[in-house]
């Protein structure tokens, strides 16, 4: 699928709002992550933000022209709200019926992060939705002048939610390319052949090792994994340990079910009361020392509050952005 991703503002005199944080900074953070995640899932992405403009209208027109000339399937403009310091939550704008369906899916994913649901709203007054030829949405992620929203906000989680709404798939964080390694020619093989083999080397085991290390899952000797892209006994034992923790069949091999579990946790969605169960709760119970049953009960809540108190956080039992930061960075 071909997406047109418009990182809102960031093109003086077309600049965003300011509050506790700056809209330009957050749209750039989330927008770039959304682009990378969509490409990582195999989609084509057209970045619609212009580099410069003389007027706001020129900036907006350039965004629409980029989407229209590239005939993208869906146009997505990413923004953040600001009002009076009291308003909070997420709203998504659209005009066409097709756009409203996309908007609803994206909204549903974002509010899972803990933001108030302000609904899907008519975007008939918005330039970029009126002037684009395909289904389009404009996402107002949350309010940058709301202390409540800014406490919940996490750029990685917001980008994951937008991508999940657009594609129906849980996004992963693209792994940074590994440094170039000098290539030594081998007998009867050209340098190009060696380079091709190195570039095509499967990195899925490396991603697995990085994910397990981030989640603090150690091998059978309680040691962090060496990130060597090799599926040896240590990685296999750590994979099996993770599977037992989250209630997945403990094979020591990372199949789709295991990757789904990893990605659910790495999405860092807000966990509040009885609104979550299963894989994420089992992982949290492992980390905070509660009995593992996959249910957010009184004992789990008490253990989470104790963890929060020990780490200088508000002990409210809600696992939001700050708690996830302490857990997995």
C-alpha contacts under 8 A as a table, 3 or more apart, distances in Angstrom:
res1	aa1	res2	aa2	distance
1	X	43	X	5.26
1	X	44	X	6.12
1	X	73	X	6.67
2	X	43	X	6.09
2	X	44	X	4.60
2	X	45	X	5.67
2	X	46	X	7.37
2	X	72	X	5.07
2	X	73	X	5.31
2	X	74	X	6.97
3	X	43	X	7.46
3	X	44	X	6.26
3	X	45	X	4.86
3	X	46	X	6.13
3	X	72	X	5.42
3	X	73	X	5.84
3	X	74	X	5.13
3	X	75	X	6.04
3	X	76	X	7.44
4	X	45	X	5.88
4	X	46	X	4.71
4	X	47	X	6.03
4	X	48	X	6.22
4	X	67	X	5.64
4	X	72	X	5.67
4	X	73	X	7.56
4	X	74	X	6.14
4	X	75	X	4.60
4	X	76	X	6.05
5	X	31	X	7.20
5	X	35	X	6.98
5	X	45	X	6.85
5	X	46	X	6.18
5	X	47	X	5.20
5	X	48	X	5.80
5	X	49	X	7.91
5	X	75	X	6.16
5	X	76	X	5.01
5	X	77	X	6.09
5	X	78	X	7.68
6	X	31	X	7.40
6	X	47	X	6.16
6	X	48	X	4.75
6	X	49	X	5.34
6	X	63	X	6.84
6	X	75	X	7.51
6	X	76	X	5.91
6	X	77	X	4.45
6	X	78	X	6.17
7	X	10	X	7.50
7	X	27	X	5.69
7	X	28	X	5.97
7	X	31	X	5.31
7	X	32	X	7.82
7	X	47	X	7.77
7	X	48	X	7.20
7	X	49	X	5.70
7	X	77	X	6.15
7	X	78	X	5.41
7	X	79	X	7.40
8	X	16	X	7.53
8	X	24	X	7.17
8	X	27	X	5.97
8	X	28	X	7.67
8	X	49	X	7.19
8	X	77	X	6.14
8	X	78	X	5.32
8	X	79	X	5.36
9	X	12	X	7.61
9	X	14	X	5.23
9	X	15	X	4.89
9	X	16	X	5.45
9	X	24	X	6.25
9	X	27	X	7.99
9	X	49	X	7.77
10	X	14	X	6.52
10	X	15	X	5.49
10	X	16	X	6.98
10	X	24	X	5.43
10	X	28	X	7.63
10	X	49	X	7.90
11	X	14	X	4.99
11	X	15	X	6.11
11	X	49	X	7.79
11	X	50	X	6.86
11	X	51	X	6.43
11	X	52	X	5.62
11	X	53	X	6.58
11	X	59	X	6.92
12	X	15	X	5.42
12	X	52	X	7.10
12	X	53	X	6.92
12	X	54	X	7.83
12	X	55	X	7.92
12	X	56	X	7.77
13	X	53	X	7.38
13	X	54	X	7.04
13	X	55	X	6.11
13	X	56	X	6.04
14	X	53	X	7.97
14	X	55	X	7.08
14	X	56	X	4.88
14	X	59	X	6.70
15	X	24	X	6.77
16	X	22	X	7.21
16	X	23	X	5.12
16	X	24	X	5.26
17	X	22	X	6.35
17	X	23	X	5.32
17	X	24	X	7.42
17	X	80	X	7.96
17	X	81	X	7.51
17	X	82	X	6.57
18	X	21	X	6.09
18	X	22	X	4.55
18	X	23	X	5.95
18	X	82	X	7.27
18	X	144	X	7.02
18	X	145	X	7.37
19	X	22	X	6.11
19	X	23	X	7.97
19	X	82	X	6.86
19	X	144	X	5.30
19	X	145	X	4.29
19	X	146	X	7.93
20	X	144	X	5.77
20	X	145	X	5.11
20	X	146	X	7.33
20	X	147	X	7.41
20	X	150	X	7.54
21	X	25	X	7.74
21	X	26	X	7.74
21	X	144	X	5.62
21	X	145	X	7.19
21	X	150	X	7.99
22	X	25	X	5.40
22	X	26	X	6.52
22	X	144	X	7.03
23	X	26	X	5.20
23	X	27	X	5.98
23	X	79	X	7.06
23	X	80	X	5.76
23	X	81	X	7.77
23	X	144	X	6.88
24	X	27	X	5.38
24	X	28	X	6.13
25	X	28	X	5.28
25	X	29	X	6.20
26	X	29	X	4.98
26	X	30	X	6.04
26	X	80	X	7.61
26	X	155	X	7.33
27	X	30	X	5.28
27	X	31	X	5.55
27	X	78	X	6.03
27	X	79	X	5.79
27	X	80	X	7.09
28	X	31	X	5.12
28	X	32	X	5.95
29	X	32	X	5.62
29	X	33	X	6.41
29	X	155	X	6.46
30	X	33	X	5.16
30	X	34	X	6.10
30	X	78	X	7.92
30	X	155	X	5.41
30	X	156	X	7.07
30	X	158	X	6.81
30	X	159	X	5.36
31	X	34	X	5.09
31	X	35	X	6.22
31	X	78	X	6.64
31	X	159	X	7.33
32	X	35	X	5.14
32	X	36	X	6.24
33	X	36	X	5.14
33	X	37	X	6.04
33	X	156	X	7.12
33	X	159	X	5.94
34	X	37	X	5.15
34	X	38	X	6.05
34	X	159	X	5.16
34	X	160	X	7.24
34	X	162	X	7.22
34	X	163	X	6.32
35	X	38	X	5.32
35	X	39	X	6.22
35	X	45	X	6.45
35	X	47	X	7.75
36	X	39	X	5.22
36	X	40	X	6.04
36	X	174	X	6.89
37	X	40	X	4.87
37	X	41	X	6.31
37	X	160	X	7.79
37	X	163	X	7.19
37	X	171	X	6.02
37	X	172	X	6.56
37	X	173	X	6.54
37	X	174	X	6.59
38	X	41	X	5.11
38	X	42	X	6.60
38	X	43	X	5.52
38	X	44	X	7.49
38	X	45	X	7.17
38	X	163	X	6.69
38	X	171	X	7.73
39	X	42	X	5.02
39	X	43	X	4.95
39	X	44	X	6.13
39	X	45	X	6.62
40	X	43	X	7.36
40	X	172	X	7.80
40	X	174	X	6.40
41	X	171	X	7.40
46	X	66	X	7.84
46	X	67	X	7.21
46	X	70	X	7.54
46	X	72	X	7.51
48	X	62	X	7.64
48	X	63	X	4.86
48	X	64	X	7.52
48	X	66	X	5.65
48	X	67	X	6.43
49	X	59	X	7.94
49	X	62	X	7.66
49	X	63	X	5.68
50	X	53	X	7.23
50	X	59	X	6.52
50	X	62	X	6.32
50	X	63	X	6.49
52	X	59	X	7.31
53	X	56	X	7.19
53	X	58	X	5.83
53	X	59	X	5.25
54	X	58	X	6.53
54	X	59	X	7.55
55	X	58	X	5.14
55	X	59	X	6.34
56	X	59	X	5.01
56	X	60	X	6.24
57	X	60	X	5.07
57	X	61	X	5.94
58	X	61	X	5.01
58	X	62	X	6.04
59	X	62	X	5.30
59	X	63	X	6.57
60	X	63	X	5.29
60	X	64	X	6.57
60	X	127	X	6.99
60	X	128	X	6.34
61	X	64	X	5.20
61	X	65	X	6.10
61	X	128	X	7.48
61	X	131	X	7.81
62	X	65	X	5.05
62	X	66	X	6.10
63	X	66	X	5.27
63	X	67	X	6.49
63	X	128	X	7.33
64	X	67	X	5.23
64	X	68	X	6.07
64	X	128	X	5.95
64	X	131	X	6.09
64	X	132	X	5.34
65	X	68	X	5.06
65	X	69	X	5.81
65	X	132	X	7.64
66	X	69	X	5.40
66	X	70	X	6.19
67	X	70	X	5.37
67	X	71	X	6.06
67	X	72	X	5.75
67	X	75	X	6.90
67	X	132	X	6.94
68	X	71	X	4.98
68	X	72	X	6.79
68	X	132	X	6.16
68	X	133	X	6.14
68	X	134	X	7.75
71	X	134	X	7.82
72	X	75	X	6.79
72	X	134	X	7.16
73	X	134	X	6.22
73	X	135	X	7.17
74	X	134	X	6.03
74	X	135	X	5.35
74	X	136	X	5.64
75	X	132	X	7.68
75	X	134	X	6.78
75	X	135	X	6.38
75	X	136	X	4.40
75	X	137	X	6.35
76	X	136	X	5.79
76	X	137	X	5.12
76	X	138	X	5.87
76	X	139	X	7.38
77	X	128	X	7.89
77	X	136	X	7.92
77	X	137	X	6.33
77	X	138	X	4.59
77	X	139	X	6.16
78	X	138	X	5.99
78	X	139	X	5.05
78	X	140	X	6.64
78	X	141	X	7.45
79	X	138	X	7.13
79	X	139	X	5.71
79	X	140	X	4.82
79	X	141	X	6.29
80	X	139	X	7.51
80	X	140	X	4.60
80	X	141	X	5.12
80	X	142	X	5.48
80	X	143	X	5.98
80	X	144	X	6.53
81	X	140	X	5.76
81	X	141	X	7.18
81	X	142	X	5.77
81	X	143	X	4.42
81	X	144	X	6.10
81	X	145	X	7.91
82	X	85	X	7.34
82	X	143	X	5.05
82	X	144	X	5.60
82	X	145	X	5.48
82	X	146	X	7.76
83	X	86	X	7.58
83	X	87	X	6.54
83	X	143	X	7.48
83	X	145	X	6.98
84	X	87	X	6.36
84	X	145	X	7.22
85	X	145	X	4.88
85	X	146	X	4.94
85	X	147	X	7.53
86	X	145	X	7.80
86	X	146	X	6.00
87	X	143	X	7.08
87	X	146	X	6.68
88	X	115	X	7.64
88	X	116	X	6.64
88	X	142	X	6.42
88	X	143	X	5.41
88	X	146	X	5.98
88	X	148	X	7.28
88	X	149	X	6.24
89	X	115	X	4.94
89	X	116	X	4.13
89	X	117	X	5.85
89	X	118	X	6.06
89	X	141	X	7.59
89	X	142	X	5.07
89	X	143	X	6.51
89	X	149	X	6.83
90	X	107	X	7.14
90	X	110	X	7.38
90	X	111	X	6.96
90	X	115	X	6.22
90	X	116	X	6.14
90	X	117	X	5.61
90	X	118	X	5.51
90	X	119	X	7.35
90	X	139	X	7.89
90	X	140	X	5.87
90	X	141	X	5.20
90	X	142	X	4.81
90	X	143	X	7.72
91	X	107	X	6.82
91	X	117	X	6.80
91	X	118	X	4.96
91	X	119	X	5.24
91	X	120	X	5.88
91	X	121	X	7.05
91	X	139	X	6.50
91	X	140	X	5.41
91	X	141	X	6.91
91	X	142	X	7.62
92	X	103	X	5.74
92	X	104	X	7.57
92	X	106	X	7.86
92	X	107	X	6.35
92	X	119	X	6.72
92	X	120	X	4.96
92	X	121	X	6.18
92	X	137	X	6.66
92	X	138	X	5.69
92	X	139	X	4.58
92	X	140	X	5.88
92	X	141	X	7.96
93	X	100	X	7.56
93	X	103	X	6.79
93	X	120	X	5.72
93	X	121	X	4.77
93	X	122	X	5.50
93	X	123	X	4.77
93	X	137	X	5.48
93	X	138	X	5.02
93	X	139	X	6.47
94	X	99	X	5.34
94	X	100	X	5.28
94	X	103	X	6.59
94	X	120	X	7.30
94	X	121	X	6.48
94	X	122	X	5.46
94	X	123	X	4.76
94	X	124	X	7.44
94	X	129	X	6.99
94	X	135	X	7.98
94	X	136	X	6.18
94	X	137	X	4.80
94	X	138	X	6.64
95	X	99	X	6.24
95	X	100	X	6.66
95	X	122	X	5.68
95	X	123	X	5.31
95	X	124	X	5.78
95	X	129	X	7.01
95	X	130	X	7.80
95	X	135	X	7.95
95	X	136	X	7.52
95	X	137	X	7.87
96	X	99	X	5.00
96	X	100	X	6.18
96	X	135	X	6.44
96	X	136	X	7.85
97	X	100	X	5.05
97	X	101	X	6.38
98	X	101	X	5.27
98	X	102	X	6.59
98	X	135	X	5.86
99	X	102	X	5.20
99	X	103	X	6.06
99	X	135	X	4.55
99	X	136	X	5.20
99	X	137	X	6.02
100	X	103	X	4.81
100	X	104	X	6.07
100	X	120	X	7.00
100	X	137	X	7.54
101	X	104	X	5.25
101	X	105	X	6.51
102	X	105	X	5.26
102	X	106	X	6.35
102	X	137	X	7.40
102	X	165	X	7.23
102	X	166	X	6.63
103	X	106	X	5.22
103	X	107	X	6.01
103	X	120	X	6.45
103	X	137	X	5.95
103	X	139	X	7.94
104	X	107	X	5.05
104	X	108	X	6.02
104	X	119	X	7.90
104	X	120	X	6.22
105	X	108	X	5.18
105	X	109	X	6.48
105	X	165	X	4.77
105	X	166	X	7.08
106	X	109	X	5.28
106	X	110	X	6.34
106	X	161	X	6.89
106	X	162	X	5.40
106	X	163	X	7.79
106	X	164	X	7.23
106	X	165	X	3.95
106	X	166	X	6.31
107	X	110	X	5.19
107	X	111	X	6.19
107	X	117	X	7.62
107	X	119	X	7.35
107	X	120	X	7.38
107	X	165	X	7.42
108	X	111	X	5.53
108	X	112	X	6.60
108	X	165	X	7.42
109	X	112	X	5.35
109	X	113	X	7.39
109	X	161	X	5.04
109	X	162	X	6.87
109	X	164	X	6.85
109	X	165	X	5.86
110	X	113	X	5.56
110	X	114	X	7.73
110	X	115	X	7.05
110	X	141	X	7.62
110	X	158	X	6.52
110	X	161	X	5.28
110	X	162	X	6.80
111	X	114	X	5.39
111	X	115	X	4.77
111	X	116	X	6.31
111	X	117	X	5.96
112	X	115	X	7.12
112	X	269	X	6.74
112	X	270	X	6.93
113	X	152	X	7.53
113	X	157	X	7.51
113	X	158	X	7.77
113	X	269	X	4.88
113	X	270	X	4.76
113	X	320	X	7.95
114	X	152	X	6.93
114	X	269	X	7.82
114	X	270	X	5.66
115	X	142	X	7.34
115	X	149	X	6.78
115	X	152	X	7.45
122	X	125	X	7.84
123	X	126	X	5.34
123	X	129	X	6.57
123	X	130	X	7.89
123	X	137	X	7.99
123	X	138	X	7.73
124	X	129	X	7.07
124	X	130	X	6.33
125	X	130	X	7.45
126	X	129	X	5.55
126	X	130	X	6.22
127	X	130	X	5.21
127	X	131	X	6.07
128	X	131	X	5.39
128	X	132	X	6.16
129	X	132	X	5.62
129	X	136	X	5.94
129	X	137	X	6.91
129	X	138	X	7.51
132	X	135	X	7.87
132	X	136	X	7.31
140	X	143	X	7.88
141	X	158	X	7.64
142	X	149	X	6.25
142	X	153	X	7.96
143	X	146	X	5.33
143	X	149	X	6.11
143	X	150	X	7.46
144	X	147	X	7.83
144	X	149	X	7.08
144	X	150	X	6.33
145	X	150	X	7.69
146	X	149	X	5.28
146	X	150	X	6.12
147	X	150	X	5.12
147	X	151	X	6.13
148	X	151	X	5.34
148	X	152	X	6.67
149	X	152	X	5.18
149	X	153	X	5.97
150	X	153	X	4.96
151	X	320	X	7.97
151	X	321	X	7.09
151	X	322	X	7.61
152	X	270	X	7.91
152	X	320	X	5.94
152	X	321	X	5.54
152	X	322	X	7.87
153	X	157	X	7.95
153	X	158	X	7.37
153	X	321	X	6.55
154	X	157	X	5.39
154	X	158	X	6.09
154	X	321	X	5.85
155	X	158	X	5.08
155	X	159	X	6.10
156	X	159	X	5.26
156	X	160	X	6.19
156	X	267	X	7.42
157	X	160	X	5.03
157	X	161	X	6.15
157	X	267	X	5.44
157	X	268	X	5.89
157	X	269	X	6.54
158	X	161	X	5.12
158	X	162	X	6.32
159	X	162	X	5.18
159	X	163	X	6.21
160	X	163	X	5.21
160	X	164	X	6.03
160	X	170	X	6.84
160	X	171	X	5.46
160	X	172	X	7.62
160	X	267	X	6.32
161	X	164	X	5.04
161	X	165	X	6.16
161	X	267	X	7.99
162	X	165	X	5.13
162	X	166	X	6.23
163	X	166	X	5.04
163	X	167	X	5.96
163	X	168	X	7.59
163	X	169	X	7.28
163	X	170	X	7.35
163	X	171	X	6.43
164	X	167	X	5.33
164	X	168	X	4.82
164	X	169	X	4.95
164	X	170	X	5.30
164	X	171	X	6.54
165	X	168	X	5.65
165	X	169	X	7.82
170	X	260	X	7.68
170	X	263	X	6.52
170	X	264	X	7.29
170	X	267	X	7.88
171	X	263	X	7.20
171	X	267	X	7.84
172	X	263	X	6.39
172	X	266	X	7.89
175	X	207	X	6.89
183	X	191	X	7.48
183	X	194	X	7.03
183	X	195	X	6.95
184	X	191	X	7.59
185	X	189	X	6.77
185	X	190	X	6.62
185	X	191	X	5.41
185	X	194	X	6.99
186	X	189	X	5.61
186	X	190	X	7.54
186	X	191	X	7.96
189	X	193	X	6.47
189	X	194	X	7.25
190	X	193	X	5.29
190	X	194	X	6.69
191	X	194	X	5.19
191	X	195	X	6.24
192	X	195	X	5.05
192	X	196	X	6.08
193	X	196	X	5.12
193	X	197	X	6.26
194	X	197	X	5.17
194	X	198	X	6.30
195	X	198	X	5.11
195	X	199	X	6.16
196	X	199	X	5.13
196	X	200	X	6.06
197	X	200	X	5.18
197	X	201	X	6.12
198	X	201	X	5.30
202	X	205	X	7.42
203	X	206	X	5.16
203	X	207	X	6.36
203	X	229	X	6.43
204	X	207	X	5.09
204	X	208	X	6.22
204	X	229	X	7.60
205	X	208	X	4.90
205	X	209	X	6.17
205	X	229	X	4.99
205	X	230	X	6.38
205	X	231	X	6.45
206	X	209	X	5.10
206	X	210	X	6.18
206	X	227	X	5.95
206	X	228	X	6.46
206	X	229	X	4.16
206	X	230	X	7.30
207	X	210	X	5.10
207	X	211	X	6.08
207	X	229	X	7.93
208	X	211	X	5.13
208	X	212	X	6.16
208	X	254	X	7.85
209	X	212	X	5.21
209	X	213	X	6.12
209	X	225	X	6.31
209	X	226	X	7.50
209	X	227	X	5.71
209	X	229	X	7.43
209	X	235	X	6.82
210	X	213	X	5.18
210	X	214	X	6.12
210	X	227	X	6.58
211	X	214	X	5.09
211	X	215	X	6.26
211	X	262	X	7.31
212	X	215	X	5.06
212	X	216	X	6.22
212	X	217	X	5.19
212	X	218	X	7.49
212	X	225	X	7.85
212	X	238	X	7.39
212	X	239	X	7.57
212	X	242	X	7.81
213	X	216	X	4.95
213	X	217	X	5.77
213	X	218	X	7.06
213	X	224	X	6.11
213	X	225	X	6.41
214	X	217	X	7.66
214	X	328	X	5.65
214	X	329	X	7.48
215	X	327	X	7.60
215	X	328	X	5.62
216	X	224	X	7.46
216	X	328	X	7.54
217	X	224	X	7.13
217	X	238	X	6.16
217	X	241	X	7.33
217	X	242	X	6.53
218	X	221	X	7.43
218	X	222	X	4.87
218	X	223	X	5.02
218	X	224	X	4.78
218	X	225	X	6.54
218	X	238	X	5.49
218	X	241	X	7.95
219	X	222	X	5.10
219	X	223	X	5.44
219	X	224	X	6.45
219	X	225	X	6.67
219	X	234	X	5.14
219	X	235	X	6.54
219	X	236	X	7.93
219	X	237	X	5.40
219	X	238	X	4.28
219	X	241	X	7.62
220	X	223	X	7.45
220	X	234	X	6.69
220	X	237	X	5.64
220	X	238	X	6.58
225	X	234	X	6.80
225	X	235	X	6.50
225	X	238	X	7.94
227	X	230	X	7.82
230	X	235	X	7.82
231	X	234	X	7.82
231	X	235	X	5.72
231	X	236	X	6.46
232	X	235	X	5.57
232	X	236	X	6.20
233	X	236	X	5.05
233	X	237	X	6.00
234	X	237	X	5.22
234	X	238	X	6.21
235	X	238	X	5.11
235	X	239	X	6.06
236	X	239	X	5.09
236	X	240	X	6.24
236	X	252	X	4.75
236	X	253	X	6.56
237	X	240	X	5.07
237	X	241	X	6.13
237	X	252	X	6.08
238	X	241	X	4.94
238	X	242	X	6.22
238	X	252	X	7.53
239	X	242	X	5.16
239	X	243	X	6.22
239	X	250	X	7.97
239	X	252	X	5.03
239	X	253	X	6.66
239	X	254	X	6.79
240	X	243	X	5.00
240	X	244	X	6.24
240	X	250	X	4.95
240	X	251	X	5.96
240	X	252	X	4.14
240	X	253	X	7.33
241	X	244	X	5.22
241	X	245	X	6.24
241	X	250	X	7.44
241	X	252	X	7.88
242	X	245	X	5.03
242	X	246	X	6.34
243	X	246	X	5.43
243	X	247	X	5.88
243	X	248	X	4.63
243	X	249	X	6.28
243	X	250	X	5.15
243	X	251	X	7.81
243	X	252	X	7.65
243	X	258	X	6.82
244	X	247	X	5.17
244	X	248	X	6.01
244	X	249	X	7.09
244	X	250	X	5.72
245	X	248	X	7.77
245	X	282	X	6.44
245	X	283	X	6.36
245	X	286	X	6.82
245	X	292	X	7.78
246	X	261	X	7.49
246	X	278	X	7.49
246	X	279	X	4.95
246	X	280	X	7.48
246	X	282	X	5.23
246	X	283	X	5.83
247	X	279	X	6.99
247	X	282	X	7.64
248	X	257	X	7.34
248	X	258	X	6.86
250	X	253	X	7.97
251	X	254	X	7.97
254	X	257	X	7.65
254	X	258	X	5.34
254	X	259	X	6.48
255	X	258	X	5.42
255	X	259	X	6.29
256	X	259	X	5.08
256	X	260	X	6.02
257	X	260	X	5.10
257	X	261	X	6.31
258	X	261	X	5.09
258	X	262	X	6.25
259	X	262	X	4.97
259	X	263	X	6.06
260	X	263	X	5.17
260	X	264	X	6.11
261	X	264	X	5.17
261	X	265	X	6.51
261	X	279	X	6.26
261	X	280	X	7.82
262	X	265	X	5.42
262	X	266	X	6.19
263	X	266	X	4.94
263	X	267	X	6.00
264	X	267	X	5.37
264	X	268	X	7.45
264	X	279	X	7.70
264	X	280	X	6.88
265	X	268	X	5.73
265	X	269	X	7.68
265	X	279	X	7.68
265	X	280	X	5.64
265	X	283	X	7.78
268	X	320	X	7.68
268	X	321	X	7.21
268	X	324	X	6.26
269	X	320	X	7.08
269	X	321	X	7.98
270	X	318	X	7.11
270	X	319	X	5.49
270	X	320	X	4.67
270	X	321	X	7.20
271	X	275	X	6.84
271	X	276	X	6.01
271	X	318	X	5.76
271	X	319	X	4.91
271	X	320	X	6.63
272	X	275	X	5.81
272	X	276	X	6.92
272	X	317	X	7.09
272	X	318	X	4.82
272	X	319	X	6.54
273	X	276	X	7.08
273	X	296	X	6.27
273	X	297	X	7.80
273	X	301	X	7.65
273	X	317	X	7.56
273	X	318	X	7.16
274	X	277	X	7.21
274	X	295	X	7.65
274	X	296	X	5.63
274	X	297	X	7.48
276	X	280	X	7.44
276	X	281	X	6.79
276	X	295	X	7.72
276	X	296	X	7.01
277	X	280	X	6.53
277	X	281	X	5.27
277	X	282	X	7.75
277	X	294	X	5.43
277	X	295	X	5.23
277	X	296	X	6.43
278	X	281	X	5.49
278	X	282	X	6.09
278	X	294	X	4.50
278	X	295	X	6.72
279	X	282	X	5.20
279	X	283	X	6.28
279	X	294	X	6.64
280	X	283	X	5.20
280	X	284	X	6.24
280	X	294	X	7.70
281	X	284	X	5.00
281	X	285	X	6.01
281	X	294	X	5.06
281	X	295	X	6.38
281	X	296	X	6.58
282	X	285	X	5.04
282	X	286	X	6.25
282	X	292	X	5.58
282	X	293	X	6.52
282	X	294	X	4.61
282	X	295	X	7.62
283	X	286	X	5.08
283	X	287	X	6.37
284	X	287	X	5.06
284	X	288	X	6.11
284	X	304	X	7.98
285	X	288	X	5.32
285	X	289	X	5.68
285	X	290	X	4.63
285	X	291	X	6.30
285	X	292	X	5.71
285	X	294	X	7.78
285	X	300	X	6.47
285	X	303	X	7.93
286	X	289	X	5.40
286	X	290	X	6.42
286	X	291	X	7.68
286	X	292	X	6.77
287	X	290	X	7.90
287	X	327	X	7.73
288	X	303	X	5.76
288	X	304	X	6.04
288	X	307	X	6.18
289	X	303	X	6.76
290	X	299	X	6.69
290	X	300	X	5.54
290	X	303	X	6.06
291	X	299	X	7.79
291	X	300	X	7.41
292	X	295	X	7.97
295	X	300	X	7.89
296	X	299	X	7.96
296	X	300	X	5.70
296	X	301	X	6.66
297	X	300	X	5.36
297	X	301	X	6.17
298	X	301	X	5.04
298	X	302	X	6.11
299	X	302	X	5.12
299	X	303	X	6.20
300	X	303	X	5.08
300	X	304	X	6.15
301	X	304	X	5.16
301	X	305	X	6.17
301	X	317	X	5.41
302	X	305	X	5.12
302	X	306	X	6.19
302	X	317	X	7.23
303	X	306	X	5.05
303	X	307	X	6.23
304	X	307	X	5.02
304	X	308	X	6.17
304	X	315	X	7.78
304	X	317	X	5.53
304	X	318	X	7.99
304	X	319	X	7.88
305	X	308	X	5.02
305	X	309	X	6.10
305	X	315	X	4.59
305	X	316	X	6.02
305	X	317	X	4.92
306	X	309	X	5.08
306	X	310	X	6.13
306	X	315	X	7.02
307	X	310	X	5.16
307	X	311	X	6.28
308	X	311	X	5.15
308	X	312	X	6.27
308	X	313	X	4.83
308	X	314	X	6.31
308	X	315	X	5.16
308	X	316	X	7.94
308	X	317	X	7.75
308	X	323	X	6.86
309	X	312	X	5.27
309	X	313	X	5.56
309	X	314	X	6.64
309	X	315	X	5.41
310	X	313	X	7.58
311	X	326	X	7.52
313	X	322	X	7.56
313	X	323	X	7.34
315	X	318	X	7.93
319	X	322	X	7.67
319	X	323	X	5.34
319	X	324	X	6.54
320	X	323	X	5.44
320	X	324	X	6.13
321	X	324	X	5.17
321	X	325	X	6.08
322	X	325	X	4.98
322	X	326	X	6.51
323	X	326	X	5.22
323	X	327	X	6.28
324	X	327	X	4.85
324	X	328	X	5.88
324	X	329	X	6.62
325	X	328	X	5.61
325	X	329	X	4.15
326	X	329	X	5.83
